[in-house]
Amino acid sequence: GVQQNFARRYTHELDALQWHFAVQAGEPSHEPPADGCYVHGLWLQGAGFDPDTGSLCEAEPKVLFTEFPVVWLLPVACPAPNPAPDAAP
């Protein structure tokens, strides 16, 4: 639904969209983004998240589940592929 709304708003083909995602640092916003959506409520099992490097890390000892930060999913238009020149035999 998010991609479809984006495609209609900016007149892109739905098949020409892909997801860009960004992990949000700090406190999550309670306002919806202008484009895309925020995903919250994700958990990591057997891993942790290092906000300084923005990557997964080893889990803390004796901690099985770690809450994952809010993720912003944003549809973006894929660049048009460059047409390859026709190779003549």
VOKE-698872 format. One record per atom (N, C-alpha, C, CB): residue number from 0; residue in one letter; atom name; z, x, y. Coordinates in steps of 0.2 Angstrom, whole numbers, padded with zeros to 4 digits. Each point is the difference from the previous one (the first is absolute). Last residue first. Glycine has a CB too. Example, Ala and Ser with C-alpha at 12.3 -4.5 7.8 and 13.67 -1.06 7.14 Angstrom:
VOKE-698872
<1; "S"; "N"; <0035; 0064; -0011>> <1; "S"; "CA"; <0001; 0004; 0006>> <1; "S"; "C"; <0003; -0004; 0005>> <1; "S"; "CB"; <-0010; 0006; -0003>> <0; "A"; "N"; <0010; -0004; -0025>> <0; "A"; "CA"; <0000; -0004; 0006>> <0; "A"; "C"; <0000; 0004; 0006>> <0; "A"; "CB"; <0006; -0009; -0006>> 
This chain:
VOKE-698872
<88; "P"; "N"; <-0177; 0132; -0047>> <88; "P"; "CA"; <-0001; 0004; -0006>> <88; "P"; "C"; <-0006; 0005; 0001>> <88; "P"; "CB"; <0004; -0009; -0007>> <87; "A"; "N"; <0013; -0001; 0026>> <87; "A"; "CA"; <-0006; -0002; -0003>> <87; "A"; "C"; <-0001; 0005; -0006>> <87; "A"; "CB"; <-0005; -0004; 0011>> <86; "A"; "N"; <0027; -0007; 0002>> <86; "A"; "CA"; <-0003; 0006; -0003>> <86; "A"; "C"; <-0007; -0002; -0003>> <86; "A"; "CB"; <0012; 0006; -0002>> <85; "D"; "N"; <0003; -0017; 0023>> <85; "D"; "CA"; <-0003; -0001; -0007>> <85; "D"; "C"; <-0004; 0006; -0002>> <85; "D"; "CB"; <-0002; -0012; 0003>> <84; "P"; "N"; <0025; 0011; 0013>> <84; "P"; "CA"; <-0008; 0000; 0000>> <84; "P"; "C"; <-0003; 0000; -0007>> <84; "P"; "CB"; <0001; 0007; 0010>> <83; "A"; "N"; <0023; -0018; -0004>> <83; "A"; "CA"; <-0003; 0006; -0002>> <83; "A"; "C"; <-0007; 0000; 0001>> <83; "A"; "CB"; <0009; 0001; -0008>> <82; "P"; "N"; <0009; -0014; 0023>> <82; "P"; "CA"; <-0005; -0001; -0005>> <82; "P"; "C"; <-0003; 0007; -0002>> <82; "P"; "CB"; <-0003; -0012; 0004>> <81; "N"; "N"; <0028; 0007; 0005>> <81; "N"; "CA"; <-0006; 0002; 0002>> <81; "N"; "C"; <-0005; 0000; -0006>> <81; "N"; "CB"; <0006; 0008; 0008>> <80; "P"; "N"; <0015; -0025; -0005>> <80; "P"; "CA"; <-0002; 0006; -0003>> <80; "P"; "C"; <-0007; 0002; 0003>> <80; "P"; "CB"; <0006; -0003; -0010>> <79; "A"; "N"; <0013; -0010; 0024>> <79; "A"; "CA"; <-0006; -0002; -0004>> <79; "A"; "C"; <-0002; 0007; -0003>> <79; "A"; "CB"; <-0004; -0009; 0008>> <78; "P"; "N"; <0030; 0004; -0003>> <78; "P"; "CA"; <-0006; 0002; 0003>> <78; "P"; "C"; <-0006; -0001; -0004>> <78; "P"; "CB"; <0007; 0009; 0006>> <77; "C"; "N"; <0014; -0025; -0007>> <77; "C"; "CA"; <-0002; 0006; -0003>> <77; "C"; "C"; <-0006; 0003; 0004>> <77; "C"; "CB"; <0004; -0004; -0012>> <76; "A"; "N"; <0016; -0011; 0021>> <76; "A"; "CA"; <-0007; -0001; -0002>> <76; "A"; "C"; <-0002; 0007; -0003>> <76; "A"; "CB"; <-0002; -0009; 0009>> <75; "V"; "N"; <0028; -0001; -0010>> <75; "V"; "CA"; <-0005; 0004; 0005>> <75; "V"; "C"; <-0007; -0001; -0003>> <75; "V"; "CB"; <0009; 0008; 0003>> <74; "P"; "N"; <0018; -0020; -0005>> <74; "P"; "CA"; <-0007; 0001; -0002>> <74; "P"; "C"; <-0004; 0004; 0005>> <74; "P"; "CB"; <0001; -0011; -0006>> <73; "L"; "N"; <0026; 0013; 0000>> <73; "L"; "CA"; <-0005; -0001; 0006>> <73; "L"; "C"; <-0007; 0000; -0003>> <73; "L"; "CB"; <0008; 0004; 0009>> <72; "L"; "N"; <0020; -0004; -0015>> <72; "L"; "CA"; <-0006; 0000; -0003>> <72; "L"; "C"; <-0005; -0003; 0005>> <72; "L"; "CB"; <0005; -0002; -0011>> <71; "W"; "N"; <0021; 0014; 0010>> <71; "W"; "CA"; <-0005; -0004; 0004>> <71; "W"; "C"; <-0007; 0001; -0003>> <71; "W"; "CB"; <0007; 0002; 0011>> <70; "V"; "N"; <0020; 0000; -0020>> <70; "V"; "CA"; <-0007; 0003; 0000>> <70; "V"; "C"; <-0004; -0005; 0004>> <70; "V"; "CB"; <0001; 0005; -0012>> <69; "V"; "N"; <0027; 0002; 0009>> <69; "V"; "CA"; <-0005; -0005; 0001>> <69; "V"; "C"; <-0007; 0003; 0001>> <69; "V"; "CB"; <0008; -0007; 0006>> <68; "P"; "N"; <0010; 0020; -0021>> <68; "P"; "CA"; <0000; -0003; 0007>> <68; "P"; "C"; <-0006; -0005; 0000>> <68; "P"; "CB"; <0004; 0011; 0005>> <67; "F"; "N"; <0011; -0008; -0027>> <67; "F"; "CA"; <-0006; 0004; 0003>> <67; "F"; "C"; <-0001; -0003; 0007>> <67; "F"; "CB"; <-0006; 0002; -0011>> <66; "E"; "N"; <0028; 0000; -0006>> <66; "E"; "CA"; <-0004; -0004; 0004>> <66; "E"; "C"; <-0005; 0004; 0003>> <66; "E"; "CB"; <0010; -0008; 0002>> <65; "T"; "N"; <0001; 0014; -0026>> <65; "T"; "CA"; <0000; 0002; 0007>> <65; "T"; "C"; <-0004; -0005; 0004>> <65; "T"; "CB"; <0002; 0012; -0003>> <64; "F"; "N"; <0011; -0008; -0023>> <64; "F"; "CA"; <-0005; -0004; 0004>> <64; "F"; "C"; <0002; 0002; 0007>> <64; "F"; "CB"; <-0001; -0009; -0008>> <63; "L"; "N"; <0013; 0020; -0009>> <63; "L"; "CA"; <-0006; -0002; -0003>> <63; "L"; "C"; <-0005; -0003; 0004>> <63; "L"; "CB"; <0007; -0001; -0010>> <62; "V"; "N"; <0013; 0020; 0012>> <62; "V"; "CA"; <-0003; -0006; 0004>> <62; "V"; "C"; <-0006; -0002; -0004>> <62; "V"; "CB"; <0005; 0004; 0011>> <61; "K"; "N"; <0009; 0015; -0017>> <61; "K"; "CA"; <0003; -0006; -0002>> <61; "K"; "C"; <-0002; -0006; 0004>> <61; "K"; "CB"; <0009; 0007; -0004>> <60; "P"; "N"; <-0016; 0016; 0016>> <60; "P"; "CA"; <0003; -0001; -0007>> <60; "P"; "C"; <0004; -0007; -0001>> <60; "P"; "CB"; <0002; 0013; 0000>> <59; "E"; "N"; <-0024; -0012; 0016>> <59; "E"; "CA"; <0007; 0003; 0000>> <59; "E"; "C"; <0004; -0001; -0007>> <59; "E"; "CB"; <0000; -0003; 0012>> <58; "A"; "N"; <-0027; 0005; -0011>> <58; "A"; "CA"; <0005; -0005; 0001>> <58; "A"; "C"; <0007; 0004; 0001>> <58; "A"; "CB"; <-0006; -0009; -0006>> <57; "E"; "N"; <-0018; 0021; 0012>> <57; "E"; "CA"; <0005; -0002; -0005>> <57; "E"; "C"; <0005; -0005; 0002>> <57; "E"; "CB"; <-0002; 0012; -0005>> <56; "C"; "N"; <-0020; -0014; 0019>> <56; "C"; "CA"; <0004; 0006; -0002>> <56; "C"; "C"; <0004; -0002; -0006>> <56; "C"; "CB"; <0001; 0004; 0012>> <55; "L"; "N"; <-0023; -0013; 0005>> <55; "L"; "CA"; <0004; -0001; -0005>> <55; "L"; "C"; <0004; 0006; -0002>> <55; "L"; "CB"; <-0007; -0009; -0005>> <54; "S"; "N"; <-0003; 0006; 0030>> <54; "S"; "CA"; <-0002; 0001; -0007>> <54; "S"; "C"; <0006; -0002; -0005>> <54; "S"; "CB"; <-0009; 0009; 0003>> <53; "G"; "N"; <0008; -0004; 0022>> <53; "G"; "CA"; <-0004; -0006; -0001>> <53; "G"; "C"; <-0002; 0000; -0007>> <53; "G"; "CB"; <-0003; 0000; 0012>> <52; "T"; "N"; <0018; 0016; 0000>> <52; "T"; "CA"; <-0007; 0002; -0002>> <52; "T"; "C"; <-0005; -0006; -0002>> <52; "T"; "CB"; <0006; 0010; -0005>> <51; "D"; "N"; <0017; -0014; 0013>> <51; "D"; "CA"; <-0003; 0006; 0004>> <51; "D"; "C"; <-0007; 0002; -0002>> <51; "D"; "CB"; <0012; 0003; 0001>> <50; "P"; "N"; <0000; -0021; -0013>> <50; "P"; "CA"; <-0003; -0002; 0007>> <50; "P"; "C"; <-0002; 0006; 0004>> <50; "P"; "CB"; <0007; -0010; 0000>> <49; "D"; "N"; <-0004; 0007; -0027>> <49; "D"; "CA"; <0002; 0004; 0005>> <49; "D"; "C"; <-0003; -0002; 0007>> <49; "D"; "CB"; <0001; 0010; -0009>> <48; "F"; "N"; <0005; -0023; -0016>> <48; "F"; "CA"; <-0005; 0001; 0006>> <48; "F"; "C"; <0003; 0004; 0005>> <48; "F"; "CB"; <-0005; -0011; -0002>> <47; "G"; "N"; <0009; 0008; -0027>> <47; "G"; "CA"; <0002; -0001; 0007>> <47; "G"; "C"; <-0005; 0000; 0005>> <47; "G"; "CB"; <0011; 0005; -0003>> <46; "A"; "N"; <-0008; -0011; -0025>> <46; "A"; "CA"; <-0003; 0004; 0005>> <46; "A"; "C"; <0004; -0001; 0006>> <46; "A"; "CB"; <-0011; 0000; -0006>> <45; "G"; "N"; <0014; -0013; -0014>> <45; "G"; "CA"; <0000; 0007; -0003>> <45; "G"; "C"; <-0003; 0005; 0005>> <45; "G"; "CB"; <-0001; -0004; -0011>> <44; "Q"; "N"; <-0005; -0020; 0017>> <44; "Q"; "CA"; <0004; 0001; -0006>> <44; "Q"; "C"; <-0001; 0008; -0002>> <44; "Q"; "CB"; <-0001; -0012; -0004>> <43; "L"; "N"; <-0002; -0004; 0028>> <43; "L"; "CA"; <-0002; 0005; -0005>> <43; "L"; "C"; <0004; 0001; -0006>> <43; "L"; "CB"; <-0005; 0006; 0010>> <42; "W"; "N"; <-0002; -0028; 0007>> <42; "W"; "CA"; <0005; 0005; -0002>> <42; "W"; "C"; <-0003; 0005; -0005>> <42; "W"; "CB"; <0009; -0009; 0001>> <41; "L"; "N"; <-0014; -0012; 0020>> <41; "L"; "CA"; <-0003; 0005; -0005>> <41; "L"; "C"; <0006; 0005; -0002>> <41; "L"; "CB"; <-0012; -0001; 0004>> <40; "G"; "N"; <0011; -0016; 0014>> <40; "G"; "CA"; <0003; -0002; -0006>> <40; "G"; "C"; <-0002; 0004; -0006>> <40; "G"; "CB"; <0001; -0011; 0005>> <39; "H"; "N"; <-0017; 0006; 0017>> <39; "H"; "CA"; <0007; 0003; -0001>> <39; "H"; "C"; <0003; -0003; -0007>> <39; "H"; "CB"; <0001; 0000; 0013>> <38; "V"; "N"; <-0025; 0003; 0004>> <38; "V"; "CA"; <0002; -0002; -0007>> <38; "V"; "C"; <0007; 0003; -0001>> <38; "V"; "CB"; <-0012; 0000; -0005>> <37; "Y"; "N"; <-0006; -0008; 0026>> <37; "Y"; "CA"; <0005; 0004; -0002>> <37; "Y"; "C"; <0003; -0002; -0007>> <37; "Y"; "CB"; <0003; 0002; 0012>> <36; "C"; "N"; <-0029; -0005; 0000>> <36; "C"; "CA"; <0007; -0003; -0002>> <36; "C"; "C"; <0005; 0005; -0001>> <36; "C"; "CB"; <-0006; -0010; -0004>> <35; "G"; "N"; <-0020; 0006; 0019>> <35; "G"; "CA"; <0003; 0003; -0006>> <35; "G"; "C"; <0007; -0004; -0002>> <35; "G"; "CB"; <-0005; 0011; 0002>> <34; "D"; "N"; <-0002; -0009; 0023>> <34; "D"; "CA"; <-0005; 0000; -0005>> <34; "D"; "C"; <0004; 0002; -0006>> <34; "D"; "CB"; <-0010; 0002; 0007>> <33; "A"; "N"; <0023; -0006; 0011>> <33; "A"; "CA"; <-0006; -0003; 0003>> <33; "A"; "C"; <-0005; -0001; -0006>> <33; "A"; "CB"; <0002; 0005; 0012>> <32; "P"; "N"; <0023; -0004; -0019>> <32; "P"; "CA"; <-0005; 0005; 0003>> <32; "P"; "C"; <-0006; -0004; 0003>> <32; "P"; "CB"; <0004; 0010; -0007>> <31; "P"; "N"; <0021; -0021; 0004>> <31; "P"; "CA"; <-0005; 0001; -0004>> <31; "P"; "C"; <-0005; 0005; 0004>> <31; "P"; "CB"; <0001; -0011; -0006>> <30; "E"; "N"; <0026; 0010; 0010>> <30; "E"; "CA"; <-0006; -0003; 0002>> <30; "E"; "C"; <-0006; 0002; -0004>> <30; "E"; "CB"; <0004; 0001; 0012>> <29; "H"; "N"; <0018; 0008; -0015>> <29; "H"; "CA"; <0000; -0007; -0002>> <29; "H"; "C"; <-0006; -0004; 0002>> <29; "H"; "CB"; <0012; 0001; 0000>> <28; "S"; "N"; <-0008; 0026; -0006>> <28; "S"; "CA"; <-0001; -0004; 0005>> <28; "S"; "C"; <0000; -0007; -0003>> <28; "S"; "CB"; <-0007; 0008; 0007>> <27; "P"; "N"; <0020; 0014; -0017>> <27; "P"; "CA"; <-0006; -0004; 0000>> <27; "P"; "C"; <0000; -0005; 0006>> <27; "P"; "CB"; <-0001; 0001; -0013>> <26; "E"; "N"; <0013; 0024; 0013>> <26; "E"; "CA"; <0001; -0008; -0001>> <26; "E"; "C"; <-0006; -0004; 0000>> <26; "E"; "CB"; <0011; 0002; 0005>> <25; "G"; "N"; <-0015; 0024; -0010>> <25; "G"; "CA"; <0005; -0003; 0004>> <25; "G"; "C"; <0001; -0008; -0002>> <25; "G"; "CB"; <-0003; 0008; 0009>> <24; "A"; "N"; <-0020; 0003; -0015>> <24; "A"; "CA"; <0006; 0003; 0001>> <24; "A"; "C"; <0005; -0004; 0004>> <24; "A"; "CB"; <-0006; 0012; -0001>> <23; "Q"; "N"; <-0017; -0018; -0015>> <23; "Q"; "CA"; <0004; -0001; 0006>> <23; "Q"; "C"; <0006; 0004; 0000>> <23; "Q"; "CB"; <-0006; -0011; 0002>> <22; "V"; "N"; <-0018; 0014; -0016>> <22; "V"; "CA"; <0007; -0001; -0001>> <22; "V"; "C"; <0004; 0000; 0007>> <22; "V"; "CB"; <0000; 0005; -0012>> <21; "A"; "N"; <-0026; -0011; 0006>> <21; "A"; "CA"; <0004; 0005; 0004>> <21; "A"; "C"; <0007; -0002; -0002>> <21; "A"; "CB"; <-0008; 0002; 0009>> <20; "F"; "N"; <-0020; -0007; -0017>> <20; "F"; "CA"; <0007; -0002; 0000>> <20; "F"; "C"; <0004; 0006; 0003>> <20; "F"; "CB"; <-0002; -0007; -0010>> <19; "H"; "N"; <-0024; -0006; 0007>> <19; "H"; "CA"; <0003; 0006; 0002>> <19; "H"; "C"; <0008; -0002; 0000>> <19; "H"; "CB"; <-0010; 0004; 0008>> <18; "W"; "N"; <-0013; -0015; -0021>> <18; "W"; "CA"; <0007; 0000; 0002>> <18; "W"; "C"; <0002; 0007; 0003>> <18; "W"; "CB"; <0003; -0009; -0008>> <17; "Q"; "N"; <-0028; -0003; 0008>> <17; "Q"; "CA"; <0004; 0003; -0005>> <17; "Q"; "C"; <0007; 0001; 0003>> <17; "Q"; "CB"; <-0009; 0007; -0005>> <16; "L"; "N"; <-0017; -0021; 0007>> <16; "L"; "CA"; <0007; 0002; 0003>> <16; "L"; "C"; <0003; 0004; -0006>> <16; "L"; "CB"; <0000; -0010; 0008>> <15; "A"; "N"; <-0022; -0001; -0009>> <15; "A"; "CA"; <0000; 0006; 0004>> <15; "A"; "C"; <0006; 0002; 0003>> <15; "A"; "CB"; <-0011; -0002; 0002>> <14; "D"; "N"; <0007; -0019; -0013>> <14; "D"; "CA"; <-0001; 0006; -0005>> <14; "D"; "C"; <0000; 0006; 0003>> <14; "D"; "CB"; <-0006; -0008; -0007>> <13; "L"; "N"; <0007; -0011; 0020>> <13; "L"; "CA"; <0006; 0001; -0003>> <13; "L"; "C"; <0000; 0005; -0005>> <13; "L"; "CB"; <0002; -0012; 0001>> <12; "E"; "N"; <-0016; 0012; 0022>> <12; "E"; "CA"; <0000; -0003; -0007>> <12; "E"; "C"; <0006; 0002; -0004>> <12; "E"; "CB"; <-0013; 0002; 0001>> <11; "H"; "N"; <0014; -0005; 0026>> <11; "H"; "CA"; <-0001; 0005; -0005>> <11; "H"; "C"; <-0002; -0004; -0007>> <11; "H"; "CB"; <0007; 0009; 0006>> <10; "T"; "N"; <0001; -0017; 0018>> <10; "T"; "CA"; <-0007; -0001; -0003>> <10; "T"; "C"; <-0002; 0006; -0004>> <10; "T"; "CB"; <-0003; -0007; 0009>> <9; "Y"; "N"; <0025; 0002; 0001>> <9; "Y"; "CA"; <-0004; 0006; 0003>> <9; "Y"; "C"; <-0007; -0001; -0003>> <9; "Y"; "CB"; <0010; 0007; 0001>> <8; "R"; "N"; <0006; -0024; -0007>> <8; "R"; "CA"; <0002; 0002; 0007>> <8; "R"; "C"; <-0005; 0005; 0003>> <8; "R"; "CB"; <0012; -0003; -0002>> <7; "R"; "N"; <-0013; -0003; -0021>> <7; "R"; "CA"; <-0003; -0005; 0004>> <7; "R"; "C"; <0002; 0001; 0008>> <7; "R"; "CB"; <0002; -0008; -0009>> <6; "A"; "N"; <0006; 0023; -0008>> <6; "A"; "CA"; <-0008; 0000; 0000>> <6; "A"; "C"; <-0002; -0005; 0005>> <6; "A"; "CB"; <0000; 0004; -0012>> <5; "F"; "N"; <0023; -0003; 0009>> <5; "F"; "CA"; <-0003; 0006; 0004>> <5; "F"; "C"; <-0007; 0000; 0000>> <5; "F"; "CB"; <0010; 0007; -0004>> <4; "N"; "N"; <0000; -0023; -0009>> <4; "N"; "CA"; <0002; -0002; 0007>> <4; "N"; "C"; <-0003; 0006; 0004>> <4; "N"; "CB"; <0010; -0007; -0003>> <3; "Q"; "N"; <-0011; 0010; -0020>> <3; "Q"; "CA"; <-0005; -0005; 0002>> <3; "Q"; "C"; <0001; -0002; 0007>> <3; "Q"; "CB"; <0000; -0004; -0011>> <2; "Q"; "N"; <0015; 0020; 0001>> <2; "Q"; "CA"; <-0007; 0002; 0001>> <2; "Q"; "C"; <-0005; -0005; 0003>> <2; "Q"; "CB"; <0003; 0009; -0009>> <1; "V"; "N"; <0019; -0016; 0003>> <1; "V"; "CA"; <0000; 0004; 0006>> <1; "V"; "C"; <-0007; 0003; 0001>> <1; "V"; "CB"; <0012; 0003; -0002>> <0; "G"; "N"; <-0009; -0016; -0017>> <0; "G"; "CA"; <0000; -0004; 0006>> <0; "G"; "C"; <0000; 0004; 0006>> <0; "G"; "CB"; <0006; -0009; -0006>> 
